[in-house]
């Protein structure tokens, strides 16, 4: 891996570990209780080893970030909309009109080709093909046009801004590892989220709001758990984790001063707490202590900025009408889309929206109609609103789930009802805005929307492309942890040049 210091035979493993993870000052502080002669020998060894590593030792954080910020950014910020539960690409963006001729036929073994399936359908005697019952409309664009489901009429109107990728694929076949992988680049919990990496790599554009904010909307139907680790900072400093805004009076929990506590009292308390934390930082050099100081100060400033941000009463009527009737319902997807635009205006770097309830194993037609109605106008309005304000070209928008759905029905298949199981081999997402070619489709699948036949895109490729548009080289945006330089894209990922302006 880059930035890894060479191994010097003169130092044993314990000294090398100390030097990689501790500054010289902290090293002596932690060794203060040792026997004097032992401390002296260790100190001498540390100086010798530092001299040996002087020319090619681990890079500082500032040096890492300087190397990563070598690309001219096309986007200042990201608004990522995650449809948690995995929307059906067959019913929304991957138009397969000929599949109606194969209704209720068994999915050919040559198509499934031994793919592992979930326990929910592994016991089925048959895998009956379930064509979409929904009409698709052709949406003309400058790049030739695309087909979008009748369930998304407002989204159809902004088709010229969209780049639909039909050839996404992923590793995980179940929600928990699937969402974790999509949000962090790794299936196991503990890694930083993509929003945290963006915050770490670029810092904040706002003095009064966090660089990474999360908004959640409750959907219709089967809900998967949403854990804070999906927007966590992992091993990055904690100021880079996502700050969740909730619907209702208190958008951020515990932000408001308790009854009887005046603002000047809060200021005095924070000043005292900062002095105590600065003393602890001087003693331990623990970066989390410094992060805590920054977070306390941010919370103090947010006491003034958040109430103004979340008050939509000043928005013009034509803007509220653009987002639709649900915009006045706190926590609705339309309301969160409007909040996302307001956050973007105020300098928030990464805004993550979650819409729950897309896990349609049965009764898909009814639930999908309801889910699409809940998101369609809001997401289209967000794109149009940003365009109207001259912000779309500097805002990257992502709409995605964690994987796709199967071409065969889970459970009973009828002409008007079916369900679909999890499907990681192919699914559809769309991008819009900063640096993305609009009005185009990238990648394609087979006749069953089961396997990719052209231009496969993996999750690491998507992350590499997003970082590139933010002006970051994904291969150089690293963080040293446990003696290794970690990155969002691990050891993979290539930017998708064909979709970039």
C-alpha positions in Angstrom: 0.0 0.0 0.0 1.2 3.6 -0.6 2.7 5.6 2.3 3.7 2.5 4.2 7.1 2.9 5.9 9.8 0.4 5.1 10.7 -2.2 7.8 14.0 -1.6 9.5 15.8 -4.5 11.0 17.2 -2.4 13.9 13.8 -2.0 15.5 11.6 -4.7 17.0 7.8 -4.8 16.5 6.9 -3.1 19.7 8.9 0.0 18.9 7.6 0.1 15.3 4.0 -0.1 16.5 4.6 2.8 18.9 6.2 5.0 16.3 3.4 4.4 13.8 0.7 5.3 16.2 2.1 7.8 18.7 3.9 11.1 18.5 7.3 11.4 20.2 5.7 13.5 23.0 2.9 11.0 23.7 5.4 8.2 23.5 7.4 9.6 26.4 4.2 10.4 28.3 3.0 6.8 28.1 6.4 5.5 29.1 6.7 7.8 32.2 6.1 5.1 34.6 8.8 2.8 33.3 12.2 2.2 34.8 14.6 5.0 34.1 17.2 3.0 32.2 14.5 1.3 30.2 13.0 4.6 29.2 16.4 5.9 28.2 17.1 2.9 25.9 13.6 3.1 24.4 14.0 6.9 23.8 17.4 6.3 22.1 15.9 3.5 19.9 13.0 5.8 19.0 15.4 8.5 17.8 17.4 6.1 15.8 14.4 4.6 14.2 12.9 8.0 13.4 16.1 8.9 11.7 15.9 5.7 9.6 12.3 6.5 8.6 12.9 10.2 8.0 12.8 10.0 4.3 9.8 7.7 3.7 7.8 7.4 6.9 4.0 7.6 7.2 2.5 10.7 5.7 0.8 13.1 8.0 -2.9 13.7 7.6 -2.2 17.1 5.9 0.1 15.4 3.4 -2.4 12.6 2.7 -5.2 15.1 2.0 -2.9 17.3 -0.1 -2.1 14.3 -2.3 -5.8 13.3 -2.5 -7.0 16.8 -3.5 -5.3 16.8 -6.9 -8.4 16.9 -9.2 -10.4 20.0 -10.2 -13.7 19.4 -8.5 -16.9 19.5 -10.5 -19.2 19.2 -7.5 -19.1 21.0 -4.1 -21.5 18.7 -2.4 -23.4 15.4 -2.6 -27.1 14.7 -2.0 -27.5 10.9 -1.8 -30.9 9.3 -1.7 -30.9 5.7 -0.5 -34.1 3.7 -1.1 -33.5 1.3 1.7 -34.9 -2.2 1.0 -33.9 -2.3 -2.7 -36.3 -1.0 -5.4 -37.2 -3.3 -8.3 -35.2 -2.2 -11.4 -37.6 -4.3 -13.5 -40.5 -2.1 -12.5 -38.9 1.3 -12.6 -35.9 1.8 -14.9 -34.9 -1.4 -16.7 -37.6 -1.8 -19.4 -38.1 -5.4 -20.6 -41.2 -5.4 -22.8 -40.5 -8.8 -24.3 -40.6 -10.4 -20.8 -44.4 -10.4 -21.0 -44.1 -13.2 -23.5 -42.5 -15.4 -20.8 -45.1 -14.8 -18.1 -45.1 -17.7 -15.6 -42.4 -19.6 -17.4 -39.6 -21.0 -15.2 -36.5 -18.9 -15.2 -34.0 -20.9 -17.3 -31.2 -22.6 -15.5 -28.8 -21.0 -18.0 -29.9 -17.6 -16.8 -29.6 -18.2 -13.1 -26.4 -20.3 -13.7 -26.2 -21.6 -10.2 -26.5 -18.2 -8.5 -27.1 -18.4 -4.7 -30.5 -17.4 -3.6 -31.9 -16.4 -0.3 -33.6 -18.7 2.2 -36.9 -17.0 1.4 -37.1 -18.5 -2.1 -34.7 -21.4 -2.0 -37.5 -23.8 -1.1 -39.7 -22.8 -4.0 -40.5 -25.6 -6.5 -40.5 -23.1 -9.4 -39.1 -19.7 -10.2 -41.9 -18.2 -12.4 -41.0 -15.2 -14.5 -42.9 -12.1 -13.4 -43.0 -9.3 -16.0 -43.7 -5.9 -14.7 -47.4 -5.0 -14.9 -46.6 -1.3 -15.2 -46.4 0.8 -18.3 -43.1 2.4 -19.2 -42.9 5.7 -21.0 -40.2 6.9 -23.3 -38.7 10.1 -22.2 -36.9 12.0 -24.9 -33.6 13.6 -23.9 -30.7 15.4 -25.6 -28.7 12.1 -25.5 -31.4 10.0 -27.1 -33.9 9.2 -24.4 -34.7 6.6 -21.8 -37.6 4.5 -20.5 -39.0 5.2 -17.0 -42.0 3.6 -15.3 -45.4 5.3 -15.2 -45.0 5.1 -11.4 -42.5 8.1 -11.6 -44.3 10.7 -13.7 -42.5 13.7 -12.1 -39.1 12.0 -12.4 -39.9 11.4 -16.1 -40.0 15.2 -16.5 -36.4 15.6 -15.3 -35.1 12.7 -17.4 -32.8 15.1 -19.3 -30.8 15.6 -16.1 -30.5 11.9 -15.2 -27.8 9.4 -16.0 -29.4 6.0 -15.3 -26.9 3.2 -14.7 -28.6 -0.2 -15.3 -25.5 -2.3 -14.8 -24.8 -1.8 -11.1 -23.9 -5.0 -9.2 -22.8 -5.8 -5.6 -21.6 -8.6 -3.5 -24.2 -8.9 -0.7 -27.5 -10.7 -1.1 -29.0 -9.6 2.2 -29.9 -6.1 3.4 -27.6 -5.7 6.4 -24.3 -6.4 4.6 -25.8 -4.9 1.4 -26.5 -1.5 2.9 -23.2 -1.6 4.9 -21.3 -2.3 1.7 -23.1 0.4 -0.3 -22.6 3.0 2.4 -19.0 2.1 3.6 -17.4 0.0 0.8 -17.1 -3.0 3.1 -19.7 -5.6 4.1 -18.6 -5.8 7.8 -19.5 -2.9 10.1 -16.8 -0.6 11.4 -15.6 1.3 8.3 -16.3 5.0 7.7 -19.3 5.8 5.6 -18.9 7.6 2.2 -20.2 10.8 3.7 -17.6 10.6 6.5 -14.9 10.1 3.9 -16.1 13.2 2.0 -16.1 15.2 5.2 -12.6 14.0 6.0 -11.3 14.6 2.6 -12.8 18.1 2.0 -13.8 19.5 5.3 -16.8 21.7 5.8 -18.2 24.6 3.8 -20.3 25.8 6.8 -19.3 27.2 10.1 -22.8 26.7 11.7 -23.8 23.2 10.5 -22.1 19.8 10.4 -20.4 18.8 7.2 -22.5 15.6 7.0 -26.3 15.4 7.7 -28.7 12.5 7.6 -32.5 12.7 7.1 -34.8 9.6 7.3 -38.3 9.1 6.0 -40.5 6.1 7.1 -41.9 4.3 4.1 -44.7 1.8 3.5 -44.4 -1.9 4.0 -41.5 -4.1 5.1 -38.9 -2.0 7.0 -35.3 -2.9 7.4 -33.3 -1.6 10.4 -31.3 1.5 9.9 -28.2 1.6 12.1 -26.2 4.7 12.9 -23.1 2.9 11.6 -24.4 3.4 8.1 -23.5 7.1 8.5 -20.8 6.6 11.1 -17.2 7.8 11.0 -15.6 4.4 11.8 -12.0 4.9 12.6 -12.0 8.5 11.2 -12.2 11.3 13.8 -15.8 11.5 15.1 -16.5 15.0 13.9 -16.9 13.4 10.4 -19.8 11.2 11.4 -23.3 12.0 10.1 -25.5 14.1 12.2 -29.1 12.9 12.1 -31.9 15.5 11.9 -35.2 14.2 13.1 -38.7 15.3 12.2 -40.6 17.4 14.7 -39.8 20.2 17.1 -36.3 19.1 18.1 -34.5 18.3 14.9 -31.3 17.4 16.8 -31.7 15.7 20.1 -30.4 17.5 23.2 -29.5 20.6 21.2 -31.9 22.9 23.0 -30.9 24.3 26.4 -32.8 22.8 29.4 -35.3 25.0 31.1 -33.6 27.5 33.4 -30.3 27.5 31.5 -29.5 30.8 29.8 -27.4 31.0 26.7 -24.6 32.8 28.5 -24.6 29.9 31.1 -24.2 27.5 28.2 -21.3 29.6 26.9 -19.5 29.6 30.3 -20.0 25.9 30.7 -18.5 25.2 27.3 -15.5 27.5 27.9 -14.8 25.6 31.1 -15.2 22.2 29.4 -12.9 23.3 26.6 -10.1 24.2 29.0 -10.4 20.8 30.7 -10.4 19.0 27.3 -7.4 21.1 26.1 -5.5 20.0 29.2 -6.4 16.4 28.5 -5.3 16.8 24.9 -2.0 18.3 25.9 -1.4 15.3 28.2 -2.6 12.5 25.9 -2.6 14.0 22.4 -5.7 11.9 21.8 -7.3 13.4 18.6 -10.8 12.4 19.8 -10.4 15.0 22.6 -9.9 17.7 20.1 -12.8 16.4 18.1 -15.0 16.6 21.2 -14.1 20.3 21.6 -15.1 21.0 18.0 -18.4 19.1 18.3 -19.4 21.0 21.5 -18.7 24.3 19.7 -20.6 23.2 16.6 -23.6 22.2 18.8 -23.6 25.7 20.3 -23.7 27.3 16.9 -26.4 24.9 15.7 -28.7 26.1 18.5 -29.1 29.2 16.4 -28.7 27.8 12.8 -31.0 24.7 13.1 -34.3 26.3 14.0 -33.9 28.8 11.1 -32.9 25.9 8.7 -35.9 23.7 9.6 -38.5 26.5 9.4 -40.0 26.2 6.0 -42.5 29.1 6.4 -40.3 31.5 4.5 -40.3 29.4 1.4 -42.3 30.9 -1.5 -45.6 29.2 -2.3 -44.4 28.3 -5.8 -41.5 26.4 -4.2 -43.7 24.5 -1.8 -46.1 23.7 -4.7 -43.1 22.3 -6.6 -42.4 19.8 -3.9 -46.1 18.8 -3.5 -48.6 18.6 -0.7 -46.5 16.3 1.4 -43.9 19.0 1.9 -45.7 20.5 4.9 -45.6 17.1 6.7 -42.5 16.9 8.8 -40.4 13.9 8.0 -42.0 13.2 4.6 -39.7 12.6 1.7 -40.8 15.8 0.1 -40.1 17.8 3.2 -36.6 16.1 3.5 -35.8 16.9 -0.1 -36.6 20.6 0.5 -34.5 20.4 3.7 -31.7 18.9 1.6 -31.8 21.9 -0.7 -31.7 24.3 2.2 -28.8 22.3 3.8 -26.9 22.5 0.4 -27.4 26.2 0.3 -25.9 26.6 3.7 -22.8 24.7 2.9 -23.4 21.1 4.2 -20.9 18.9 2.2 -22.8 15.6 2.2 -26.6 15.1 2.7 -27.9 11.6 3.1 -31.6 10.9 2.7 -33.0 7.5 3.5 -36.5 6.3 2.4 -37.4 3.1 4.1 -39.9 0.4 2.9 -38.7 -0.8 -0.5 -38.4 -4.5 0.5 -41.3 -5.9 -1.5 -41.2 -9.7 -1.3 -45.0 -9.9 -1.8 -47.8 -7.5 -2.8 -45.2 -5.6 -4.8 -47.7 -3.7 -7.1 -49.6 -2.1 -4.2 -46.6 -1.2 -2.1 -44.5 0.0 -5.0 -47.2 2.3 -6.1 -47.3 3.8 -2.6 -43.5 4.1 -2.3 -43.1 5.8 -5.7 -45.9 8.2 -4.9 -44.2 9.2 -1.7 -40.8 9.9 -3.4 -41.5 10.9 -7.0 -42.5 14.5 -6.7 -40.0 15.4 -4.0 -37.0 14.0 -5.8 -37.9 15.5 -9.1 -38.6 18.9 -7.4 -35.2 18.8 -5.7 -33.5 18.4 -9.1 -35.6 21.1 -10.7 -35.2 23.4 -7.7 -31.4 23.1 -7.7 -31.4 23.8 -11.5 -33.6 26.9 -11.0 -31.1 28.2 -8.4 -28.0 27.5 -10.5 -26.8 24.9 -8.0 -27.3 21.6 -9.9 -24.1 21.8 -11.8 -22.2 21.9 -8.5 -24.3 19.4 -6.6 -24.0 15.6 -7.3 -27.2 13.7 -6.8 -27.4 9.9 -6.3 -30.5 7.8 -6.2 -30.0 4.1 -5.3 -30.8 1.0 -3.3 -28.5 -1.6 -1.9 -29.2 -4.2 -4.6 -32.0 -5.2 -7.1 -34.9 -7.6 -7.3 -35.4 -10.9 -9.1 -37.2 -11.4 -12.4 -39.0 -14.4 -10.9 -41.8 -14.1 -8.4 -41.4 -14.9 -4.8 -44.5 -16.9 -3.7 -47.7 -16.9 -5.7 -47.7 -15.2 -9.1 -50.9 -13.8 -10.6 -51.5 -11.3 -13.4 -52.0 -8.5 -10.9 -49.8 -9.5 -7.9 -46.3 -10.8 -7.4 -43.2 -10.3 -5.2 -39.5 -10.2 -5.9 -36.6 -11.5 -3.9 -33.2 -9.9 -3.4 -30.9 -9.8 -6.5 -27.3 -8.5 -6.3 -26.3 -9.3 -9.9 -27.8 -6.2 -11.4 -29.8 -3.2 -10.4 -30.4 0.4 -11.5 -29.4 3.7 -9.9 -29.4 7.2 -11.3 -27.0 10.2 -10.9 -27.6 13.8 -11.8 -25.9 17.1 -11.4 -22.3 18.1 -10.8 -20.1 16.6 -13.6 -22.6 14.0 -14.8 -23.8 13.6 -18.4 -27.6 14.0 -18.3 -30.2 12.2 -20.4 -28.3 9.0 -20.9 -28.4 5.4 -20.0 -25.2 3.4 -19.1 -24.9 -0.3 -19.1 -27.4 -3.0 -20.0 -28.7 -6.3 -18.8 -30.0 -9.5 -20.4 -33.6 -10.1 -21.5 -34.5 -11.0 -17.9 -32.8 -8.1 -16.1 -30.9 -10.9 -14.4 -27.3 -10.6 -15.6 -25.2 -7.7 -16.9 -24.2 -7.9 -20.5 -22.6 -4.5 -21.0 -20.5 -2.0 -18.9 -20.7 -3.6 -15.4 -20.4 -1.1 -12.5 -19.5 -2.2 -9.0 -20.0 -0.2 -5.8 -16.3 0.7 -5.6 -16.5 2.2 -9.1 -19.5 4.3 -8.1 -17.6 5.6 -5.0 -14.5 6.3 -7.0 -16.5 8.3 -9.4 -18.3 10.3 -6.7 -15.0 11.2 -5.0 -13.5 12.1 -8.4 -16.3 14.6 -9.0 -15.6 16.1 -5.5 -12.0 16.6 -6.6 -10.6 13.6 -4.7 -8.4 10.8 -5.9 -10.0 7.7 -4.3 -6.7 5.8 -4.4 -4.9 8.5 -2.4 -7.6 9.4 0.1 -6.4 7.2 2.9 -6.4 7.0 6.7 -3.8 5.0 8.6 -5.3 2.6 11.1 -3.6 -0.4 12.7 -0.5 0.0 10.5 -2.4 0.0 7.3 -3.6 2.8 4.9 -7.4 2.3 4.5 -9.6 3.9 1.9 -13.2 3.9 0.9 -12.6 1.9 -2.3 -10.3 -0.7 -0.5 -8.1 -2.2 -3.3 -10.6 -1.7 -6.1 -12.6 1.0 -7.9 -12.3 2.9 -11.2 -14.1 6.1 -12.1 -16.7 5.7 -14.9 -15.4 8.1 -17.5 -18.2 7.5 -20.0 -20.8 9.2 -17.7 -18.7 12.3 -16.9 -18.9 15.7 -18.7 
